Amino acid sequence: MGWMNRGSRPANRENNLFTTVNFCNKDSDTSATVTFVEDSSGPRSYQKASTNTKNEDLPYIDPSVIIAASDVGLLWLVIDNIVYDCTEFVHDHPGGSRVLESFRSSNCSWQFWRFHGTKDMIEFGLPLRVGCTSGIQNKFQEPPRFVGLRKLWGSE
Ligand code: HEM
């Protein structure tokens, strides 16, 4: 298992045990930040963040790593550019496992918010966060939520 050791060791790229981590908050100075991991850039190097970690302090995960997560048997979902590791949670998901499987390594933001509220996200989603990302597209276009009544009644 990888473990984080922020800033207390010098970066040593030669043996590939140390690597720089980028964070979601692009303004923060991450130049001195290092992490020690077995696989320094693969999906398994990302651990679930503690619930008091702010979204902007999560590590940035490149979309290619999110795709690779699927290849190593991880079930990662992307909701509003936050990456959730549902590999274990999938077996406990009250909505069933198949629906989560179908969104493996995908963006399912609007689908999530159709069935859940902030309370579900805070209670169940927050402990599953492993990082943030950008550019993972939702494969499905969101259908309109409301039908305009004017259209139903026609134009007078
Ligand atoms: C981080 C990801 C997710 C978490 C933590 C999560 C969590 C939960 C929780 C806690 C419930 C029970 C809600 C309740 O009983 O009030 C639930 C139900 C459900 N979830 Fe998820 N979910 C996730 C992703 C998804 C996704 C991507 C879908 C796809 C549409 C989905 C579809 C459903 C459905 C259909 C139900 C059942 C709703 C019902 O019975 O009314 N979930 N989920």
Residues whose N, C-alpha, C, O or C-beta is under 5 A from the ligand:
A	BS01	HEM	Y84 P94 G95 V99 C108 Q111 F112 F115 D120 F124 G125
